[in-house]
Amino acid sequence: MKSCEFRTQLSESGHAHLRGQGRVRLANQRFERARALAGPLNLAGVSLTLRHIHFGPGIYREGPGAGMHEHGQVHVEYIVSGQFRFRAEGQEETLLPGQGVVVLPGAPHGWECCVGGYMVGVLLDLVGRRKEEFLRFMADSTPEPLAAFESADAAAMFSRLLPLLGAESEVPWLRERVGFLAGLWLSEVLAGAWPLGSWQLRDTGTGREDDVCRRAQEFMTANCTHPVQLADVALEVGVSVRHLNRLYRRSYGESPGEALGRLRLEAARRLLLAEKDIPLKAVAYRCGYSNHAYLTACYRARYDETPTQTRRSRAFPS
């Protein structure tokens, strides 16, 4: 698809589905509810987690935007429609729909609106034992403060998000679809802005630790619906439970127990949404829980609703 085509498609979709302050507020609320379902983006020794995503107050009008400021997290600004100019020390970028910038923590930048339109702002938490090394590597690889990008694939994914964000009524599995597409969109954005392939291939002398964490993650993903324990995971990758806990948290910002619990809850949610009449006891059994009461307690803590409420609030296709 030619760049002018995906820009036009994205811009027209934005204005069609975000018209009015009410729609923008609704889109921001749906982003917030789906944020936890986007899942972490894991790289070698670091992990990026979606902390905040929103359209701001609505359509931006031509004129000054934000003066020079900085963030403590990785920051993304993405243009849906209109034209925006970003500034940083020694750099200026004028961006059109489908283009954006990624800014590392602590980098001062500002922007102004040249032609009225919509813009999405994102904050990503960066954690992991190689966080500082990753930041140095990206700063060296992209010497300008603003890592500008353009991606037809990212624009296509965001165009699919917009009808869901602006829908007048709830649609089946809305939160799940928004979270899934937002995660895919972000992965395309970061892949377009940063030399992630070079980072993954970087020789750091820590290949053994990375391999242990990767194998643990793969084993838990494949077996999360079985009653496996952390001792089983540690045995599979050939380290002690204590050592696995230390390596995994340092690499991914969460313990293997937290990761296993998250994977089981995601599996339970998929099952609840896919099979209307399955008993809750069966969901618990099929997702590695010893009883449905414990599943309900964990489920409520993560999703702020019970499994029964999830099932009742979703319309099942006939």
C-alpha positions as CSV (number, residue, x, y, z in Angstrom):
1,M,0.0,0.0,0.0
2,K,1.4,3.4,-0.9
3,S,2.1,5.8,2.0
4,C,-0.5,8.3,0.8
5,E,-3.2,5.6,0.7
6,F,-2.6,4.3,4.3
7,R,-2.4,7.9,5.6
8,T,-5.7,8.8,4.0
9,Q,-7.3,5.6,5.3
10,L,-6.1,6.2,8.8
11,S,-7.0,9.8,8.9
12,E,-10.5,9.3,7.5
13,S,-11.1,6.4,10.0
14,G,-10.0,8.6,12.8
15,H,-12.4,11.4,12.0
16,A,-15.2,9.0,11.4
17,H,-14.9,7.1,14.7
18,L,-13.7,9.8,17.1
19,R,-16.0,12.7,16.2
20,G,-17.0,14.6,19.3
21,Q,-15.6,14.8,22.8
22,G,-18.0,12.0,24.0
23,R,-16.4,9.5,21.5
24,V,-12.9,10.4,22.5
25,R,-13.7,10.0,26.2
26,L,-15.2,6.6,25.4
27,A,-12.2,5.6,23.4
28,N,-9.9,6.6,26.2
29,Q,-11.9,4.6,28.7
30,R,-11.8,1.5,26.4
31,F,-8.1,1.8,26.0
32,E,-7.7,2.0,29.8
33,R,-9.9,-1.1,30.4
34,A,-8.0,-3.1,27.8
35,R,-4.5,-1.9,28.8
36,A,-3.7,-4.9,31.0
37,L,-4.6,-7.3,28.2
38,A,-2.1,-6.0,25.8
39,G,0.6,-8.1,27.6
40,P,4.3,-7.3,28.1
41,L,6.6,-7.0,25.1
42,N,9.6,-9.2,26.0
43,L,13.1,-8.7,24.5
44,A,16.5,-10.1,25.5
45,G,16.8,-9.2,29.2
46,V,14.1,-6.4,29.2
47,S,10.4,-6.1,29.1
48,L,8.1,-3.3,28.0
49,T,4.7,-3.0,29.6
50,L,1.9,-0.6,28.5
51,R,1.3,1.8,31.4
52,H,-0.9,4.5,29.7
53,I,-2.5,5.1,26.3
54,H,-4.9,7.8,25.4
55,F,-6.0,10.4,22.7
56,G,-5.7,13.3,25.1
57,P,-8.6,15.7,25.4
58,G,-9.8,15.2,21.8
59,I,-9.1,16.8,18.5
60,Y,-6.1,19.1,18.7
61,R,-6.4,22.5,17.1
62,E,-3.7,24.4,15.2
63,G,-1.3,26.1,17.6
64,P,1.0,25.5,20.5
65,G,0.8,22.0,22.1
66,A,3.3,21.1,24.9
67,G,6.5,22.9,25.7
68,M,9.7,21.2,26.4
69,H,9.2,18.3,28.9
70,E,10.3,14.8,29.6
71,H,9.0,11.5,30.8
72,G,10.3,8.8,33.1
73,Q,9.1,6.1,30.8
74,V,9.5,5.2,27.1
75,H,7.1,7.7,25.3
76,V,5.3,7.2,22.0
77,E,3.4,9.8,20.1
78,Y,1.4,8.6,17.0
79,I,-0.4,10.8,14.5
80,V,-3.9,9.6,13.5
81,S,-4.9,12.7,11.5
82,G,-3.7,16.2,10.9
83,Q,0.0,17.4,11.1
84,F,2.2,17.9,14.1
85,R,5.7,19.2,14.6
86,F,8.0,17.8,17.3
87,R,11.2,19.4,18.6
88,A,14.1,18.1,20.6
89,E,17.7,19.3,21.0
90,G,19.1,19.7,17.5
91,Q,16.1,18.0,15.9
92,E,12.7,18.8,14.4
93,E,10.3,16.4,12.8
94,T,7.0,17.2,11.0
95,L,4.7,14.2,11.2
96,L,1.7,13.1,9.1
97,P,-0.9,10.4,9.8
98,G,0.7,7.0,10.2
99,Q,4.0,8.5,11.5
100,G,5.2,9.0,15.0
101,V,8.1,9.3,17.4
102,V,9.5,7.2,20.2
103,V,11.3,9.1,22.9
104,L,13.6,7.5,25.5
105,P,13.1,8.3,29.2
106,G,14.6,11.7,30.3
107,A,14.8,13.1,26.7
108,P,13.3,16.7,26.6
109,H,10.9,17.3,23.7
110,G,7.9,19.4,22.8
111,W,5.4,19.7,20.0
112,E,2.9,21.9,18.3
113,C,-0.2,21.2,16.1
114,C,0.3,22.5,12.5
115,V,-3.0,21.1,11.1
116,G,-5.8,20.1,13.5
117,G,-6.2,16.4,14.1
118,Y,-5.9,13.4,16.5
119,M,-2.8,12.1,18.2
120,V,-2.3,9.1,20.5
121,G,0.2,9.2,23.4
122,V,1.6,6.1,25.0
123,L,3.8,5.5,28.1
124,L,5.7,2.2,28.4
125,D,7.4,0.9,31.6
126,L,10.8,-0.6,30.8
127,V,12.1,-3.2,33.3
128,G,14.6,-6.0,33.4
129,R,18.2,-6.7,34.4
130,R,19.5,-5.2,31.2
131,K,17.4,-2.1,31.3
132,E,20.4,0.4,31.6
133,E,22.3,-1.5,28.9
134,F,19.2,-1.4,26.6
135,L,18.8,2.3,27.1
136,R,22.5,3.0,26.3
137,F,22.3,0.7,23.2
138,M,19.2,2.5,21.9
139,A,20.7,5.9,22.6
140,D,23.8,5.0,20.6
141,S,21.9,3.3,17.8
142,T,19.5,6.2,17.4
143,P,21.6,9.3,18.1
144,E,18.8,11.8,17.6
145,P,16.5,12.2,20.7
146,L,13.3,11.5,18.6
147,A,13.2,8.1,16.9
148,A,10.8,8.9,14.0
149,F,9.0,6.0,12.3
150,E,6.4,5.2,9.6
151,S,4.8,1.8,9.2
152,A,1.9,0.8,6.9
153,D,1.4,-2.3,9.0
154,A,1.0,-0.2,12.2
155,A,-1.4,2.1,10.4
156,A,-3.5,-0.9,9.2
157,M,-3.7,-2.2,12.8
158,F,-4.7,1.1,14.2
159,S,-7.3,1.5,11.5
160,R,-8.8,-1.8,12.8
161,L,-8.7,-0.5,16.4
162,L,-10.6,2.8,15.7
163,P,-14.1,1.2,14.9
164,L,-13.9,-0.7,18.2
165,L,-12.8,2.3,20.2
166,G,-15.6,4.5,18.8
167,A,-18.4,1.9,18.7
168,E,-21.7,3.3,20.0
169,S,-22.5,0.1,21.8
170,E,-20.5,-2.8,23.3
171,V,-19.5,-5.5,20.8
172,P,-18.5,-9.1,21.7
173,W,-15.1,-9.4,23.3
174,L,-14.5,-5.7,22.9
175,R,-11.8,-5.4,25.7
176,E,-10.0,-8.5,24.5
177,R,-9.9,-7.3,20.9
178,V,-8.7,-3.8,21.8
179,G,-6.0,-5.2,24.1
180,F,-4.8,-7.7,21.4
181,L,-4.7,-5.1,18.6
182,A,-3.1,-2.5,20.8
183,G,-0.3,-4.9,21.6
184,L,0.2,-5.8,18.0
185,W,0.2,-2.1,17.0
186,L,2.8,-1.3,19.6
187,S,5.1,-4.1,18.5
188,E,5.0,-2.8,14.9
189,V,5.7,0.8,16.2
190,L,8.7,-0.2,18.2
191,A,10.1,-2.5,15.5
192,G,9.8,0.4,13.1
193,A,11.5,2.9,15.4
194,W,14.3,0.9,17.0
195,P,16.9,-1.6,15.7
196,L,15.5,-4.4,17.8
197,G,17.0,-7.2,15.7
198,S,20.5,-5.9,16.5
199,W,19.7,-5.9,20.2
200,Q,18.4,-9.4,20.1
201,L,21.6,-10.6,18.4
202,R,23.9,-8.6,20.7
203,D,26.6,-10.7,22.4
204,T,26.5,-9.8,26.1
205,G,28.0,-12.9,27.6
206,T,24.6,-13.6,29.3
207,G,23.3,-16.1,26.8
208,R,22.9,-18.8,29.4
209,E,20.6,-16.6,31.6
210,D,18.6,-15.5,28.6
211,D,18.2,-19.1,27.4
212,V,17.0,-20.2,30.9
213,C,14.3,-17.5,31.0
214,R,13.2,-18.1,27.5
215,R,12.8,-21.8,28.0
216,A,10.9,-21.2,31.3
217,Q,8.6,-18.8,29.5
218,E,7.9,-21.3,26.7
219,F,7.3,-24.2,29.2
220,M,4.9,-22.1,31.2
221,T,3.0,-20.9,28.1
222,A,2.7,-24.5,26.8
223,N,1.7,-26.0,30.2
224,C,-0.2,-23.2,32.0
225,T,-3.5,-25.1,31.8
226,H,-2.0,-28.0,33.7
227,P,-1.4,-28.1,37.5
228,V,2.4,-27.4,37.1
229,Q,4.3,-25.8,39.9
230,L,7.4,-23.6,39.9
231,A,9.4,-26.6,40.9
232,D,8.4,-28.3,37.7
233,V,9.5,-25.2,35.7
234,A,12.8,-25.0,37.5
235,L,13.4,-28.7,36.9
236,E,12.6,-28.3,33.2
237,V,15.3,-25.6,32.7
238,G,17.8,-27.1,35.1
239,V,18.1,-24.5,37.9
240,S,16.8,-24.1,41.4
241,V,13.5,-22.3,42.1
242,R,15.3,-19.5,43.9
243,H,17.7,-19.0,41.0
244,L,14.8,-19.1,38.5
245,N,12.9,-16.5,40.4
246,R,15.9,-14.2,40.5
247,L,16.8,-14.6,36.8
248,Y,13.2,-14.3,35.6
249,R,12.3,-11.2,37.5
250,R,15.5,-9.5,36.4
251,S,14.8,-10.3,32.8
252,Y,11.0,-9.7,32.6
253,G,10.1,-7.6,35.6
254,E,7.8,-10.2,37.1
255,S,8.4,-13.5,38.9
256,P,7.7,-16.8,37.1
257,G,4.9,-17.4,39.6
258,E,3.3,-14.1,38.5
259,A,3.8,-15.0,34.9
260,L,2.2,-18.4,35.3
261,G,-0.8,-17.0,37.2
262,R,-1.3,-14.4,34.4
263,L,-1.1,-17.1,31.7
264,R,-3.7,-19.2,33.5
265,L,-6.1,-16.3,34.0
266,E,-5.8,-15.4,30.3
267,A,-6.6,-19.0,29.4
268,A,-9.6,-19.0,31.8
269,R,-10.9,-15.7,30.2
270,R,-10.6,-17.1,26.7
271,L,-12.5,-20.3,27.8
272,L,-15.2,-18.3,29.5
273,L,-15.7,-16.2,26.4
274,A,-15.6,-19.2,24.0
275,E,-17.8,-21.7,25.8
276,K,-21.1,-20.2,27.1
277,D,-22.3,-23.1,29.2
278,I,-19.1,-24.5,30.7
279,P,-19.3,-24.8,34.5
280,L,-16.9,-22.6,36.5
281,K,-15.5,-25.7,38.2
282,A,-14.5,-27.1,34.8
283,V,-12.9,-23.8,33.8
284,A,-10.8,-23.9,37.0
285,Y,-9.8,-27.5,36.4
286,R,-8.9,-26.9,32.8
287,C,-6.8,-23.9,33.6
288,G,-4.7,-25.4,36.4
289,Y,-6.6,-24.2,39.4
290,S,-7.3,-26.5,42.4
291,N,-10.8,-25.0,42.9
292,H,-13.1,-22.4,41.4
293,A,-13.1,-20.2,44.5
294,Y,-9.4,-19.5,44.1
295,L,-9.8,-18.9,40.4
296,T,-12.6,-16.4,41.2
297,A,-10.4,-14.5,43.7
298,C,-7.4,-14.3,41.3
299,Y,-9.7,-13.4,38.4
300,R,-11.3,-10.5,40.3
301,A,-8.0,-9.2,41.4
302,R,-6.7,-9.0,37.8
303,Y,-9.8,-8.0,35.8
304,D,-11.9,-6.2,38.4
305,E,-14.9,-8.5,37.8
306,T,-15.8,-12.1,38.5
307,P,-15.8,-14.9,35.9
308,T,-19.6,-14.9,36.1
309,Q,-19.8,-11.2,35.4
310,T,-17.5,-11.6,32.4
311,R,-19.7,-14.2,30.9
312,R,-22.9,-12.3,31.6
313,S,-21.6,-9.0,30.2
314,R,-20.5,-10.5,26.8
315,A,-23.0,-11.3,24.1
316,F,-22.4,-14.7,22.5
317,P,-22.8,-15.0,18.8
318,S,-25.8,-16.9,17.8
